Amino acid sequence: MFNRETLINKINTNKNWDVIIIGGGATGLGVALDCTTRGYKTLLLEQVDFAKGTSSRSTKLVHGGVRYLAQGNIDLVREALYERGLMLKNASHLVSNQSFIIPNYRWWDNIFYTVGLKVYDFLSGKLSFGKSVRIKKSETISRLSTLETSNLTGGVVYHDGQFDDSRLAINIAQSCIENGATAINHCRVKNLLKDEKGLVNGVVAIDTETNIEYTLNAKTVINATGVFTDEVLKMDDTSAKNTIRPSQGIHLVFDKSFLPGNDAIMIPKTDDGRVLFLVPWHDKVLVGTTDTLLDSHSLEPKPLEKEINFIIETANKYLNKDVTKSDVLSIFAGLRPLAAPKDKSEKTKEISRSHKIIVSDSELITITGGKWTTYRRMAQDTVDKIIELNKLPNATCKTKDLLIHGANGTVDRSNHLYIYGTDKTKIEKLIRENPHLSEPLHSRLQFTKAEVIFAVRHEMARTIEDVLARRVRVLFLDAKAAIEITPVVGEIIREELNETDDWRAQQISEFIKIADQYVLK
């Protein structure tokens, strides 16, 4: 079902689709799942790999956005909190309830954050993750053993969601296919097709593995390409103005010893007025993020020195265990596709985070903005809009209670294979059939050889990067380890795909070039 030949064969034999979606991040995958479950013949094309861009580089939070609440954006927060509840229900293997502590160093902070978070609790309604509570200084210290204690007055505990972003994207891609859609990675849209009236009615796509070109027709084409939105809008109209201003957010990953408990820390006001999170993630600690407006974008954005220094300096103000550059296990940058400000404003805080649907004169549909937590709602709004334009027959949205591939209700987080949900048994079967596949890929990591084979056979991974960045998150957790295991992983994938030694050598060199950027020098 998830076999590439089978999927490519579908675009070979089907030239006419109801919907073609360009972009395989959270937004595009959400739209594809919404379309296919409403009964439309759906094709999604992703130029590199599912969640290659922004959707694998988040702060790993499923949240309403405490800081949007501070900005008075109540509707955005309410919608995100509702969607947060649905994500926990529909992807229980990947989304979990995470407690956050806001440490307070001034007596009035206790009152301010306690009141603010009661509003957050209220807005979450029946889908609450737990009530916020004030805690004393002694409890704050016992729960956060590495927290700076001088001038500490206490803390406020609140609850939000935590998840694995690119794993969820892969599972949504699998759900799309299980529900009848065709979703293909490593297949780039190179042109839009138009009818005699100038309306978009298809795409020209190229399979980047074989360089074979496909001409595909559709009743509607959706541009869900995140920071690449403007490139597609320019395919449609060469004179189109830029609608996106990329904002870069970086994250540093540290050993668990910097935050040994189960609680995350939320620092509500850093020196530049932003929020900083320290979050337990896959037995490591993720620290971020920044918000830096850029003039350009790429598939592999590079962290800036000032961003790295900002995170390390801020973390050191709040931790009693000294953080240095040599402690960083991995560093990654992601780009948020923010709507370009109309007045040249440099304040990303003031650029709207809510999603926006643009209908071009050519009837190309573009969906921009939003965030991971609201991916399902963004998709629903997009498809509803297309129906309203009479481009698709009316059908109701089915995704509210739709379980995502792998969701299984009970989760045992003591075994790292829990992230596979119901697929865990398939990995265990691989190991039973071939016990050497239980060997860890690296002495510092739990991930096994079986997971590499599973990623290629069942999760549409095609390259070393697909596996180590987005299936078994090694690159994001320990970049040096990722580089060290590249030859072994390359050989497992080469055998699975029946490729040549030259292919493997090229894969290794391409991956190391990318992975090198995740190592802080």
C-alpha positions in Angstrom: 0.0 0.0 0.0 2.9 2.4 0.8 5.1 1.0 -2.0 6.5 3.7 -4.2 6.0 1.8 -7.5 2.3 1.3 -6.6 1.9 5.0 -5.8 3.7 6.2 -9.0 1.7 3.7 -11.0 -1.5 5.6 -9.8 -0.3 8.8 -11.5 0.7 6.8 -14.5 -2.8 5.4 -15.0 -4.8 8.3 -13.5 -4.4 11.6 -15.3 -7.6 13.2 -13.9 -8.0 14.1 -10.2 -10.6 16.0 -8.2 -7.8 17.6 -6.1 -4.1 18.0 -6.5 -2.2 19.3 -3.4 1.3 20.8 -3.7 3.2 20.4 -0.5 3.6 17.5 2.0 3.9 19.3 5.3 1.3 19.5 8.1 -1.0 21.7 6.1 -0.9 19.8 2.8 -1.2 16.4 4.4 -4.2 17.7 6.5 -5.9 18.9 3.3 -5.3 15.6 1.6 -6.7 13.7 4.5 -9.8 15.9 4.6 -10.3 15.7 0.8 -10.0 11.9 0.5 -12.2 11.2 3.5 -14.9 13.4 1.9 -14.7 11.1 -1.1 -12.7 13.2 -3.6 -10.0 11.7 -5.8 -7.0 13.2 -4.1 -3.3 13.5 -5.1 -0.6 15.0 -2.9 2.9 15.8 -4.3 5.9 16.7 -2.1 9.1 17.9 -3.7 11.4 16.3 -1.1 10.0 14.3 1.8 6.9 14.7 4.0 7.6 17.3 6.7 11.0 18.1 5.2 10.5 21.8 5.9 8.9 23.7 8.8 6.7 20.7 9.8 9.7 18.7 11.2 11.3 21.7 13.0 8.8 22.8 15.5 9.1 23.2 19.3 7.2 19.9 19.4 4.2 21.5 21.2 0.5 20.9 20.6 -0.7 24.1 22.2 -3.2 26.9 22.3 -0.4 29.5 22.5 -0.1 31.1 25.9 1.6 34.1 24.4 -1.3 34.7 21.9 -3.5 34.9 25.0 -1.3 37.7 26.3 -1.8 39.5 23.0 -5.6 39.2 23.4 -6.0 36.8 20.5 -8.8 34.8 22.2 -10.4 33.2 19.1 -7.0 31.8 17.9 -6.3 30.4 21.4 -9.8 28.8 21.7 -9.6 27.2 18.3 -6.1 25.8 18.9 -7.0 24.5 22.4 -10.0 22.7 20.8 -7.8 21.2 18.1 -5.2 20.2 20.7 -7.9 18.1 22.4 -8.7 16.4 19.1 -5.1 15.7 18.4 -4.6 13.9 21.7 -7.7 11.8 21.0 -6.8 11.0 17.4 -3.1 10.5 17.7 -2.7 9.2 21.2 0.6 7.4 20.4 2.3 10.7 19.5 0.6 13.4 21.4 0.9 13.5 25.2 -0.1 15.7 28.1 2.9 17.8 29.2 3.1 19.8 32.4 4.8 23.1 32.2 6.1 25.2 35.1 6.5 29.0 34.9 9.1 29.9 37.5 8.3 33.2 39.2 11.0 35.6 40.5 8.7 38.5 41.5 5.8 38.2 43.8 3.3 39.8 41.4 4.2 37.2 38.7 2.5 34.6 40.8 -0.8 36.5 40.6 -0.4 37.6 37.0 0.3 34.1 35.5 -2.1 32.3 37.8 -5.0 34.6 36.6 -3.8 34.4 32.9 -3.7 30.6 33.0 -7.1 30.3 34.5 -8.4 32.0 31.4 -6.4 29.4 29.3 -8.0 26.6 31.3 -11.4 28.1 30.8 -10.9 28.4 27.0 -10.0 24.7 26.7 -13.5 23.7 28.0 -14.3 20.0 28.0 -11.0 19.2 26.2 -8.8 20.5 29.1 -5.5 18.8 29.7 -5.6 19.7 33.4 -6.1 22.7 35.6 -3.3 25.2 36.2 -2.2 25.6 39.9 0.1 27.9 41.8 2.9 26.0 43.6 5.2 27.1 46.4 8.9 27.8 46.0 9.8 24.4 47.7 7.7 22.4 45.3 9.0 24.4 42.3 12.6 23.5 43.4 11.8 19.8 44.0 10.2 19.5 40.6 12.9 21.5 38.7 16.2 20.5 40.3 18.3 22.4 37.8 16.4 25.7 38.2 18.1 28.9 39.4 16.7 29.5 42.9 17.9 32.9 43.9 15.0 35.3 44.1 12.6 32.5 43.2 9.1 33.1 44.8 7.3 30.0 43.5 5.8 28.8 40.2 2.6 28.2 38.2 1.9 24.8 36.7 -0.2 24.5 33.5 -0.8 21.7 30.9 -0.3 21.6 27.2 0.5 19.0 24.6 3.8 17.6 23.4 4.4 15.5 20.3 6.7 14.2 17.6 6.0 16.4 14.6 7.5 14.6 11.6 6.3 11.2 12.9 2.8 12.6 13.0 3.2 13.9 9.4 4.3 10.4 8.2 1.3 8.8 10.0 -1.1 11.4 8.4 0.5 10.5 5.0 -0.2 6.8 5.7 -3.8 7.7 6.8 -4.3 9.6 3.5 -3.2 6.5 1.5 -5.3 4.1 3.6 -8.3 6.3 2.9 -7.8 6.2 -0.8 -5.6 9.2 -1.5 -2.3 9.0 -3.4 0.6 10.8 -1.6 4.0 10.8 -3.1 7.3 12.3 -1.8 10.3 13.1 -4.0 8.0 14.3 -6.7 8.3 18.0 -7.6 5.6 20.2 -9.2 7.4 22.2 -11.9 4.5 24.0 -13.7 0.8 24.7 -13.4 -1.6 23.9 -16.2 -4.4 26.3 -17.3 -7.5 26.0 -19.5 -8.5 28.4 -22.3 -10.0 30.8 -19.7 -6.8 31.0 -17.8 -8.0 28.9 -14.8 -5.6 26.5 -13.2 -6.6 22.9 -14.0 -3.6 20.7 -13.3 0.2 20.5 -12.8 3.3 19.2 -14.5 5.3 17.1 -12.0 8.6 15.4 -12.1 9.5 12.2 -10.2 13.0 13.3 -8.9 14.1 9.7 -8.6 13.6 8.8 -12.3 13.3 12.3 -13.9 10.0 11.1 -15.5 7.5 13.9 -16.1 3.8 13.6 -15.5 1.0 15.9 -16.8 -1.9 15.7 -14.4 -5.3 17.4 -14.5 -7.5 18.4 -11.6 -10.7 20.2 -10.8 -8.8 22.2 -8.2 -5.2 22.7 -7.3 -4.1 23.7 -3.7 -0.9 25.4 -2.9 0.2 24.3 0.6 3.9 24.9 0.3 4.6 27.0 3.4 7.6 29.2 2.9 7.6 28.2 -0.8 4.1 29.6 -1.3 5.4 32.6 -3.4 7.2 30.3 -5.8 3.9 28.5 -6.7 2.0 31.9 -6.8 4.7 33.0 -9.3 4.2 29.9 -11.4 0.6 31.1 -11.6 1.3 34.7 -12.2 4.9 35.9 -12.8 4.0 39.4 -11.5 2.6 38.1 -8.2 3.8 40.1 -5.2 5.4 38.2 -2.3 2.8 37.2 0.3 5.2 35.4 2.7 8.0 36.7 5.0 9.9 33.8 6.5 10.6 34.0 10.2 13.3 31.7 11.5 13.1 29.8 14.8 16.0 27.7 16.1 16.2 25.0 18.7 19.1 23.5 20.7 19.0 20.0 22.0 20.7 19.0 25.2 21.2 16.0 27.4 18.4 15.1 29.8 20.6 16.1 32.8 19.8 19.7 32.1 16.1 19.1 32.9 15.9 15.7 34.7 12.3 15.7 35.8 9.1 15.3 33.8 8.1 19.0 33.8 8.9 21.4 31.0 9.9 25.0 31.8 8.2 28.0 30.1 10.0 31.3 30.4 7.3 33.9 29.6 9.4 37.0 29.0 12.9 36.9 27.7 15.1 39.9 27.1 13.5 40.5 23.7 10.0 40.0 25.0 9.5 36.5 23.6 8.8 33.1 25.2 11.4 30.4 25.7 10.6 26.7 26.3 12.7 23.9 27.8 10.9 20.7 26.9 11.6 17.0 27.6 11.6 15.3 24.2 12.7 11.7 23.4 14.9 11.5 26.5 16.6 14.8 25.7 15.8 18.4 26.3 14.7 20.8 23.5 15.3 24.5 24.1 13.8 27.2 21.9 12.8 29.2 20.1 13.8 32.4 18.4 11.9 34.6 16.0 14.1 36.3 13.4 12.7 37.8 10.2 14.6 36.7 7.1 14.6 38.0 3.5 15.2 34.6 2.0 14.4 30.9 2.6 15.9 27.5 1.8 15.2 23.8 2.5 18.1 23.8 5.1 18.0 27.2 6.9 21.1 28.0 9.0 21.0 29.1 12.6 22.5 32.5 13.2 25.2 33.1 15.8 23.1 35.7 17.6 20.2 33.2 17.9 22.4 30.5 19.4 23.9 33.0 21.9 20.4 34.3 22.8 19.2 30.8 23.7 22.3 29.8 25.6 22.4 33.1 27.6 18.7 32.9 28.4 18.9 29.3 29.5 21.8 30.1 31.8 19.8 32.8 33.5 17.2 30.2 34.6 19.4 27.1 35.2 21.9 26.4 37.9 23.7 23.9 35.7 25.9 25.9 33.2 25.0 25.5 29.5 27.8 25.8 27.0 28.0 25.4 23.2 29.9 22.1 23.7 26.8 20.7 25.5 24.6 21.1 22.3 23.8 17.7 20.8 21.9 19.0 17.8 20.8 22.4 16.5 18.1 22.9 14.0 16.3 25.8 12.3 12.8 26.1 10.9 11.1 28.8 9.0 7.6 30.0 9.7 5.6 31.2 6.7 4.2 34.4 8.1 2.0 36.7 6.1 4.3 39.5 4.9 3.6 42.7 6.9 2.1 45.5 4.8 4.0 48.3 6.6 7.5 46.8 6.6 7.1 46.0 10.3 10.0 44.0 11.8 8.0 42.7 14.7 7.2 39.1 14.0 5.0 39.1 17.2 2.6 41.4 15.4 2.4 39.4 12.2 -0.8 37.3 12.2 -0.3 33.7 13.2 -3.8 32.7 12.1 -4.2 30.9 8.7 -5.4 32.6 5.5 -7.0 31.1 2.4 -6.1 33.0 -0.9 -8.1 32.4 -4.1 -6.2 33.7 -7.1 -7.8 35.0 -10.3 -6.9 31.7 -11.8 -8.8 29.9 -9.0 -5.5 28.4 -7.6 -6.2 27.9 -3.9 -3.4 28.9 -1.5 -3.5 28.1 2.3 -0.8 29.9 4.4 0.0 30.6 8.1 -1.4 28.7 11.0 0.5 26.2 13.0 0.8 22.4 13.6 -1.9 22.4 16.3 -4.5 23.7 13.9 -3.6 21.6 10.8 -6.9 19.8 10.8 -9.0 22.9 11.1 -7.0 24.7 8.4 -7.7 21.8 6.1 -11.4 21.8 6.9 -11.6 25.5 6.2 -9.8 25.1 2.9 -12.0 22.4 1.6 -15.1 24.2 2.7 -13.9 27.2 0.8 -13.4 25.1 -2.4 -16.9 23.7 -2.0 -18.3 27.2 -1.6 -16.6 28.1 -4.9 -18.4 25.2 -6.6 -15.2 23.5 -7.6 -16.1 20.3 -5.7 -19.4 18.6 -4.8 -20.7 19.3 -1.3 -19.6 16.7 1.3 -19.2 17.0 5.1 -15.8 17.0 6.9 -15.0 13.6 8.5 -11.7 14.3 10.2 -12.9 15.4 13.7 -13.0 11.9 15.1 -10.7 10.2 12.6 -8.0 8.1 14.2 -4.6 8.7 12.6 -2.6 5.7 11.5 -1.0 4.0 14.6 -3.3 5.5 17.2 -4.1 2.8 19.7 -5.5 4.3 22.9 -2.9 2.9 25.4 0.7 3.9 25.3 3.7 2.5 27.2 6.3 5.2 27.1 8.9 3.1 28.9 9.6 1.4 25.5 10.9 3.9 22.8 8.9 2.0 20.2 5.7 3.5 21.6 5.8 6.2 18.9 4.8 3.6 16.3 1.5 2.9 18.1 -0.2 -0.1 16.5 2.8 -0.6 14.2 5.1 -1.5 17.1 4.1 -5.1 16.7 5.3 -5.1 13.1 8.8 -3.9 14.2 8.8 -6.6 16.9 7.9 -9.2 14.3 10.9 -8.0 12.1 13.2 -8.5 15.1 11.8 -12.0 15.9 12.4 -13.0 12.3 15.9 -11.6 12.3 17.2 -11.0 15.9 20.3 -9.0 14.8 17.9 -6.2 13.8 17.4 -5.5 17.5 20.9 -4.0 17.6 21.0 -0.3 18.4 22.2 1.9 15.6 24.5 3.8 18.1 25.6 3.2 21.6 24.1 6.5 22.7 20.7 5.8 21.2 17.8 3.4 21.6 16.9 3.3 17.9 17.4 -0.1 16.2 18.3 -1.5 12.7 14.7 -2.8 12.5 13.3 0.7 12.5 15.4 1.6 9.4 14.0 -1.3 7.5 10.5 -0.5 8.7 10.9 3.1 7.6 11.8 2.0 4.0 9.2 -0.7 3.7 6.2 0.9 5.4 6.9 4.6 5.9 7.9 5.7 2.4 11.5 6.7 3.4 13.8 6.8 0.3 17.0 8.3 1.6 19.3 8.3 4.6 18.0 11.8 5.4 14.4 10.6 5.2 15.2 7.9 7.8 17.6 9.7 10.2 15.9 13.1 10.1 12.2 12.4 10.0 11.5 8.7 10.8 14.0 7.9 13.6 14.8 11.4 14.7 18.5 10.8 15.3 19.7 14.0 13.4 17.5 16.1 15.6 18.6 14.4 18.9 22.3 13.8 18.4 23.8 15.0 15.2 27.3 13.6 15.7 25.7 10.1 16.3 23.7 10.6 13.1 26.9 11.2 11.1 28.7 8.2 12.8 25.9 5.7 11.8 25.5 7.0 8.3 27.5 4.1 6.6 25.5 1.4 8.4 22.1 3.0 7.7 23.1 3.7 4.1 23.9 0.0 3.6 20.6 -1.2 5.2 18.7 1.2 2.9 20.8 0.3 -0.2 19.9 -3.4 0.3 16.2 -2.7 0.9 15.9 -0.5 -2.3 18.2 -2.8 -4.3 20.5 0.1 -5.1 24.2 0.2 -6.1 27.3 0.9 -4.0 27.6 4.2 -5.9 24.1 5.2 -4.8 25.1 4.5 -1.2 28.3 6.5 -1.5 26.4 9.5 -2.9 23.7 9.2 -0.2 26.3 9.2 2.5 28.1 12.3 1.2 24.8 14.2 0.7 23.6 13.3 4.2 26.8 14.2 6.0 26.8 17.6 4.2 23.3 18.3 5.7 24.0 16.7 9.1 27.2 18.8 9.5 24.9 21.9 9.9 23.2 20.3 12.9 26.5 20.0 14.8 27.4 23.2 16.7 31.0 23.9 16.0 
